[in-house]
Amino acid sequence: MEFKRSAYVQELRLRMHNGLVKVITGMRRSGKSYLLFKLFYDDLLKSGVTEDHILTYTMEGAENKQYREPEFLLSDVRSKIKDRGCYYLFFDEVQLLKDFEEVLNSLLHVSNADIYVTGSNSRFLSKDVITEFRGRGDEIHVYPLTFREFMESDPHRSPGAAWNEFITYGGLPMVAGAATDRQKNSYLLAHFKETWLKDIIEHNRTRKTQELEDLIKVLASSIGALTSPRKLLATFKSEYGSALSVNTVKQYLDFLTDAFLVNPAQRYDVKGRRYIGSPVKYYFEDLGVRNACLDFRQYEESQLMENALYNELKCRGYNVDVGAVEQHERGADGRRHLKTLEVDFVANLGSRRIYFQSALSMSDEDKLRQEKASLKAISDSFQKIIIVKDEIKPRYDDDGILTVGLFDFLLNPRDAF
């Protein structure tokens, strides 16, 4: 099964010949290499580029060890650039190349070279490359399949059936294309330890491997909940009884975010227009990986739906925070009390902002009132949306709040709402 990943191919097209290194990042098995070496490669061929003007290098594997040496790689590239036509240089897992920043900087001086690289670790790519190049690095982050892309694997399947599979096995292309549930399950369980966990341990030379795995499980159990290193440490000690320090927990969280396994959502004071800091929420970049690290034993659909919506908004290009709205309420004692209400997501894209609430269902007036409370407390004019799993037609209420069905939101184009 081939997933077209059309949005990412278009992003690469728009960045062609811009004088920057196109840095394609993303978690392991998210489809970065396939995007570059198959989908974009074929797109270049269709546009008239000849094969000898597309130079491809992968740094993984013993057979490619020589390409990790800067002198050898630069010599090979220069020997293959034989005319003034544009050459497209593709480098896979470039973080394995010694002194890769210097190598890429050297290639930037080749006037007829257009450079594209992939990598799976943010500390060695999205942070260091952009810092090193000072504006000459252009990052494209590849996420696992969106629900809309996931539906491509079987367009005749109902959205409801696809959703149940999506929040169980996630959106990694290799998993989505597998034929049976058993294959999907086996792939995720095996690769959780042998790929994602092993990479983190080896790259960071982590000694307390079991503690790291246990901490991931604590995070996976608490998606959608505000947390902090101290709170995670307390939960960790109560559940596993092992000793870790707060600094070690912070360090492990950095390891997990650097590997794109989880993403933090910062807390934002909507009325005060400032970031609050700790606590934050952590969401998994792929739900299948989240479920695999728990051996598929914990399944809370409201949590998984919230995580899926967070990932969807990130895929659509939004910066996503968790909103906090302070409001004074009169208590039973007649006194006014300050209460903090939560907005699930504050999504920003340029000058556009949307406030989102995620609700599995709104079966009664109390639930409806609860979901709308934080949105009604916001006095600005930005759009406010409640997403529910119920099958309903999109509708606005008297407060200007739009309620829309989950599948309508996930399957419609980006600018439909």
C-alpha positions as CSV (number, residue, x, y, z in Angstrom):
1,M,0.0,0.0,0.0
2,E,1.5,3.3,-1.1
3,F,0.4,6.5,0.7
4,K,0.7,9.5,-1.5
5,R,1.7,12.0,1.3
6,S,0.7,14.7,-1.2
7,A,0.9,17.6,1.3
8,Y,4.5,16.8,2.1
9,V,5.5,16.4,-1.6
10,Q,3.9,19.8,-2.2
11,E,5.9,21.3,0.7
12,L,9.1,20.0,-0.9
13,R,8.1,21.4,-4.3
14,L,7.5,24.8,-2.8
15,R,11.0,24.8,-1.2
16,M,12.9,23.7,-4.3
17,H,15.9,25.9,-5.3
18,N,15.5,28.2,-2.2
19,G,19.2,28.1,-1.3
20,L,18.5,26.3,2.0
21,V,19.1,22.8,3.2
22,K,15.7,21.1,3.4
23,V,15.8,19.2,6.7
24,I,13.2,16.5,6.8
25,T,12.7,15.4,10.5
26,G,10.3,13.0,12.2
27,M,10.2,9.9,14.4
28,R,11.5,6.6,13.2
29,R,9.3,4.8,10.7
30,S,7.2,7.9,10.0
31,G,8.0,7.7,6.3
32,K,10.7,10.3,5.9
33,S,13.0,8.2,3.7
34,Y,10.1,7.0,1.6
35,L,8.9,10.5,1.1
36,L,12.3,11.7,-0.1
37,F,13.7,8.7,-1.9
38,K,10.5,7.4,-3.5
39,L,7.7,10.0,-3.7
40,F,9.7,13.2,-4.2
41,Y,12.3,11.3,-6.3
42,D,9.5,10.1,-8.7
43,D,8.0,13.6,-8.7
44,L,11.3,15.1,-9.9
45,L,11.5,12.5,-12.6
46,K,8.0,13.3,-13.8
47,S,8.9,17.0,-13.9
48,G,11.8,16.2,-16.3
49,V,14.8,15.8,-14.0
50,T,17.1,13.0,-15.2
51,E,18.2,10.3,-12.8
52,D,21.9,11.3,-13.1
53,H,21.0,14.7,-11.6
54,I,19.5,13.1,-8.4
55,L,22.4,12.0,-6.1
56,T,21.2,9.8,-3.2
57,Y,23.2,8.7,-0.1
58,T,22.1,6.8,3.0
59,M,24.3,6.7,6.1
60,E,22.8,3.6,7.7
61,G,24.2,0.1,7.2
62,A,27.7,-1.3,7.2
63,E,27.8,-1.2,3.4
64,N,27.5,2.7,3.5
65,K,30.1,3.2,6.2
66,Q,32.4,5.1,3.8
67,Y,29.8,7.8,3.2
68,R,29.9,8.8,6.9
69,E,33.4,10.1,6.2
70,P,33.2,13.8,5.1
71,E,36.2,13.7,2.7
72,F,34.9,10.6,1.0
73,L,31.4,11.9,0.6
74,L,32.4,15.3,-0.6
75,S,34.7,13.8,-3.2
76,D,32.0,11.5,-4.4
77,V,29.5,14.3,-4.7
78,R,31.9,16.5,-6.6
79,S,32.9,13.7,-9.0
80,K,29.2,13.3,-10.0
81,I,28.4,16.9,-10.7
82,K,29.5,17.1,-14.3
83,D,27.6,20.1,-15.8
84,R,25.9,23.3,-14.8
85,G,22.4,21.8,-14.5
86,C,20.7,21.6,-11.1
87,Y,21.7,18.5,-9.0
88,Y,19.4,17.3,-6.2
89,L,21.4,15.8,-3.3
90,F,19.5,13.5,-1.0
91,F,21.1,12.4,2.3
92,D,19.3,9.9,4.6
93,E,19.9,9.8,8.4
94,V,22.5,12.5,8.0
95,Q,23.1,12.7,11.7
96,L,25.3,9.6,11.2
97,L,27.7,11.6,9.0
98,K,30.7,12.9,10.9
99,D,30.7,16.7,11.1
100,F,27.6,16.8,9.0
101,E,27.0,20.6,9.6
102,E,30.4,21.4,8.0
103,V,29.7,19.0,5.1
104,L,26.3,20.6,4.4
105,N,27.8,24.1,4.7
106,S,30.4,23.2,2.1
107,L,27.7,21.8,-0.2
108,L,25.7,25.0,0.2
109,H,28.5,26.8,-1.7
110,V,27.9,24.5,-4.8
111,S,25.7,26.9,-6.8
112,N,23.8,24.2,-8.8
113,A,23.1,21.9,-5.8
114,D,19.7,21.6,-4.1
115,I,20.1,19.8,-0.8
116,Y,17.6,17.6,1.1
117,V,18.4,15.6,4.3
118,T,16.5,13.3,6.7
119,G,17.1,12.6,10.3
120,S,15.4,11.1,13.3
121,N,16.8,13.2,16.2
122,S,15.9,16.8,16.8
123,R,19.0,17.6,18.8
124,F,21.1,16.7,15.8
125,L,18.9,18.2,13.2
126,S,16.1,20.7,13.8
127,K,18.0,22.5,16.6
128,D,21.7,22.2,15.6
129,V,21.3,22.5,11.8
130,I,19.1,25.6,12.0
131,T,21.4,27.2,14.6
132,E,24.5,26.3,12.6
133,F,23.2,27.5,9.3
134,R,21.7,30.7,10.8
135,G,18.7,30.8,8.5
136,R,20.0,28.4,5.9
137,G,18.2,25.4,7.2
138,D,14.5,24.8,6.3
139,E,12.7,22.2,8.4
140,I,9.9,20.0,7.2
141,H,8.6,17.7,10.0
142,V,6.9,14.5,8.8
143,Y,4.2,13.1,11.1
144,P,2.7,9.7,10.9
145,L,-0.4,9.5,8.7
146,T,-3.3,11.8,9.5
147,F,-6.7,10.1,9.7
148,R,-7.5,11.4,6.3
149,E,-4.4,9.8,4.9
150,F,-5.1,6.7,6.9
151,M,-8.5,6.3,5.1
152,E,-6.5,5.9,1.8
153,S,-5.6,2.3,2.9
154,D,-9.2,1.3,2.5
155,P,-11.5,4.1,1.2
156,H,-14.6,1.7,1.3
157,R,-14.3,1.3,5.0
158,S,-16.6,3.4,7.2
159,P,-15.0,6.3,9.2
160,G,-16.1,4.6,12.4
161,A,-14.3,1.4,11.7
162,A,-11.2,3.2,10.5
163,W,-11.2,5.4,13.6
164,N,-11.2,2.4,15.9
165,E,-8.2,1.0,14.1
166,F,-6.5,4.3,13.9
167,I,-6.6,5.0,17.6
168,T,-5.5,1.4,18.3
169,Y,-2.6,1.0,15.8
170,G,-1.8,4.6,14.9
171,G,-0.6,6.0,11.6
172,L,2.8,4.7,10.9
173,P,2.7,3.8,7.1
174,M,4.2,0.3,7.6
175,V,1.6,-0.5,10.3
176,A,-1.3,1.0,8.3
177,G,-0.4,-1.0,5.3
178,A,-0.1,-4.3,7.2
179,A,-2.8,-6.9,6.2
180,T,-3.9,-8.1,9.7
181,D,-4.3,-6.9,13.2
182,R,-1.8,-9.5,14.3
183,Q,0.9,-8.1,12.0
184,K,0.2,-4.6,13.2
185,N,0.4,-5.6,16.8
186,S,3.6,-7.6,16.4
187,Y,5.3,-4.8,14.4
188,L,4.5,-2.2,17.0
189,L,5.5,-4.3,20.0
190,A,8.8,-5.4,18.4
191,H,9.8,-2.0,17.1
192,F,8.9,-0.2,20.4
193,K,11.8,-1.9,22.1
194,E,14.1,-2.7,19.1
195,T,13.8,0.6,17.3
196,W,12.5,3.6,19.3
197,L,13.6,2.6,22.8
198,K,16.9,1.2,21.6
199,D,17.7,4.3,19.6
200,I,17.1,6.5,22.6
201,I,19.2,4.3,24.9
202,E,22.1,4.0,22.5
203,H,22.1,7.6,21.4
204,N,22.0,9.0,24.9
205,R,24.1,6.2,26.5
206,T,21.3,5.6,29.1
207,R,22.2,3.1,31.8
208,K,18.8,3.0,33.6
209,T,17.0,1.4,30.7
210,Q,14.2,-0.1,32.7
211,E,13.5,3.2,34.4
212,L,13.3,4.9,31.1
213,E,10.9,2.4,29.8
214,D,8.8,2.6,32.9
215,L,8.7,6.4,32.7
216,I,7.4,6.2,29.1
217,K,4.6,4.0,30.4
218,V,3.7,6.6,33.1
219,L,3.5,9.2,30.3
220,A,1.5,7.0,28.1
221,S,-1.0,6.4,30.9
222,S,-1.5,10.1,31.5
223,I,-1.9,11.7,28.1
224,G,-4.2,14.7,28.3
225,A,-3.3,15.3,31.9
226,L,-1.3,18.2,33.2
227,T,2.0,17.0,34.6
228,S,5.5,18.0,35.6
229,P,8.8,16.3,36.4
230,R,8.0,16.2,40.1
231,K,4.5,14.9,39.6
232,L,5.8,12.2,37.2
233,L,8.5,11.3,39.7
234,A,5.8,10.8,42.4
235,T,3.7,8.6,40.2
236,F,6.8,6.7,39.1
237,K,7.8,6.0,42.6
238,S,4.3,4.9,43.7
239,E,3.9,2.5,40.8
240,Y,7.4,1.2,40.3
241,G,9.2,1.9,43.6
242,S,12.5,2.7,41.8
243,A,14.6,5.7,42.7
244,L,15.1,8.5,40.2
245,S,15.9,12.2,40.6
246,V,13.9,15.1,39.3
247,N,16.8,16.0,37.1
248,T,16.9,12.5,35.6
249,V,13.2,12.7,34.8
250,K,13.8,16.0,33.1
251,Q,16.6,14.5,31.1
252,Y,14.6,11.5,30.1
253,L,11.7,13.8,28.9
254,D,14.3,15.7,26.8
255,F,15.4,12.3,25.3
256,L,11.8,11.4,24.4
257,T,11.0,14.8,22.8
258,D,14.3,14.8,20.9
259,A,13.4,11.4,19.4
260,F,10.0,12.8,18.5
261,L,8.3,10.1,20.6
262,V,6.3,12.7,22.6
263,N,5.5,16.4,22.2
264,P,4.9,18.9,25.0
265,A,2.0,21.3,25.0
266,Q,2.7,24.4,27.1
267,R,0.1,26.0,29.3
268,Y,-1.1,29.5,28.1
269,D,-3.0,32.0,30.1
270,V,-5.5,33.3,27.6
271,K,-6.6,36.4,29.4
272,G,-3.1,37.3,30.7
273,R,-1.6,36.5,27.3
274,R,1.4,34.7,28.7
275,Y,2.8,31.3,29.2
276,I,2.4,29.8,32.6
277,G,5.2,27.2,32.5
278,S,4.8,24.1,34.5
279,P,2.7,21.9,34.4
280,V,2.4,20.9,30.8
281,K,0.8,18.1,28.8
282,Y,2.6,15.4,26.8
283,Y,1.1,13.8,23.7
284,F,2.5,10.9,21.7
285,E,3.3,11.5,18.1
286,D,1.8,8.1,17.2
287,L,-1.0,6.4,19.1
288,G,0.1,3.0,18.0
289,V,3.5,3.5,19.7
290,R,1.7,4.8,22.8
291,N,-0.5,1.7,23.0
292,A,2.4,-0.6,22.2
293,C,4.5,0.7,25.2
294,L,1.5,-0.3,27.4
295,D,1.1,-3.7,25.7
296,F,-2.3,-2.5,24.4
297,R,-3.7,-2.7,27.9
298,Q,-5.0,0.8,28.5
299,Y,-7.7,2.2,26.2
300,E,-9.4,5.4,27.1
301,E,-11.1,6.7,24.0
302,S,-11.5,10.3,25.2
303,Q,-7.7,10.5,25.9
304,L,-6.9,8.9,22.5
305,M,-9.2,11.3,20.7
306,E,-7.6,14.3,22.4
307,N,-4.2,13.1,21.4
308,A,-5.3,12.5,17.8
309,L,-6.7,16.0,17.6
310,Y,-3.5,17.5,18.9
311,N,-1.5,15.6,16.3
312,E,-4.0,16.7,13.6
313,L,-3.6,20.3,14.5
314,K,0.2,20.0,14.5
315,C,0.0,18.4,11.0
316,R,-2.0,21.3,9.8
317,G,0.8,23.6,10.8
318,Y,-0.6,25.1,14.0
319,N,1.4,25.8,17.1
320,V,-0.7,24.2,19.8
321,D,-0.9,25.1,23.5
322,V,-3.1,24.2,26.4
323,G,-5.3,27.1,27.4
324,A,-6.1,28.4,30.9
325,V,-8.9,30.9,31.6
326,E,-9.3,32.4,35.0
327,Q,-12.8,33.3,36.0
328,H,-14.4,34.6,39.3
329,E,-17.4,32.6,40.5
330,R,-19.6,33.0,43.5
331,G,-19.5,29.9,45.8
332,A,-22.0,28.4,48.1
333,D,-20.7,30.7,50.9
334,G,-21.6,33.7,48.9
335,R,-18.0,34.7,48.3
336,R,-16.3,35.2,45.0
337,H,-13.6,32.6,44.2
338,L,-11.0,32.5,41.4
339,K,-11.4,29.4,39.3
340,T,-9.2,28.3,36.4
341,L,-11.0,26.7,33.4
342,E,-9.1,24.7,30.8
343,V,-9.3,25.0,27.0
344,D,-8.0,21.8,25.5
345,F,-6.1,23.5,22.7
346,V,-5.1,27.1,21.7
347,A,-4.1,26.7,18.1
348,N,-2.1,29.5,16.4
349,L,-1.1,29.8,12.7
350,G,0.2,33.2,11.8
351,S,-2.4,35.8,12.7
352,R,-5.1,33.1,13.0
353,R,-6.1,31.6,16.3
354,I,-8.7,28.9,17.1
355,Y,-9.8,27.6,20.5
356,F,-10.7,23.9,20.6
357,Q,-12.5,21.6,23.0
358,S,-12.5,17.9,22.5
359,A,-15.5,16.0,23.8
360,L,-16.2,12.3,23.1
361,S,-19.9,13.1,23.5
362,M,-22.3,15.8,24.8
363,S,-25.2,13.6,25.9
364,D,-26.8,16.1,28.3
365,E,-27.1,19.7,29.2
366,D,-24.6,19.5,32.0
367,K,-21.9,18.1,29.7
368,L,-22.7,20.8,27.1
369,R,-22.5,23.5,29.7
370,Q,-19.2,22.1,31.0
371,E,-17.5,22.1,27.6
372,K,-18.7,25.6,26.7
373,A,-17.8,27.2,30.0
374,S,-14.1,27.9,29.2
375,L,-14.9,29.1,25.7
376,K,-17.6,31.5,26.9
377,A,-15.2,32.9,29.4
378,I,-12.9,34.1,26.5
379,S,-13.8,37.6,25.5
380,D,-11.8,37.9,22.2
381,S,-13.3,37.3,18.8
382,F,-11.2,34.3,17.6
383,Q,-13.0,31.2,16.5
384,K,-14.2,28.7,19.1
385,I,-14.8,25.1,18.2
386,I,-16.1,22.0,20.1
387,I,-15.3,18.7,18.4
388,V,-17.5,15.8,19.3
389,K,-17.5,12.2,18.2
390,D,-21.3,12.3,17.7
391,E,-22.4,12.4,14.1
392,I,-23.9,15.9,13.8
393,K,-24.1,18.6,11.3
394,P,-21.8,21.6,12.0
395,R,-23.8,24.2,13.9
396,Y,-23.2,27.5,15.7
397,D,-24.9,28.5,18.9
398,D,-25.9,32.0,20.2
399,D,-22.4,32.5,21.7
400,G,-20.7,31.9,18.3
401,I,-19.3,28.6,19.3
402,L,-19.2,26.0,16.5
403,T,-19.8,22.4,17.3
404,V,-18.6,19.9,14.6
405,G,-18.4,16.1,14.3
406,L,-15.0,14.5,14.7
407,F,-15.0,12.9,11.2
408,D,-16.2,16.1,9.5
409,F,-13.2,17.9,11.0
410,L,-10.6,15.2,10.3
411,L,-11.7,14.4,6.8
412,N,-12.4,17.9,5.5
413,P,-9.7,20.2,3.9
414,R,-7.6,22.4,6.2
415,D,-9.5,25.6,5.6
416,A,-13.0,24.1,5.9
417,F,-13.6,25.5,9.4
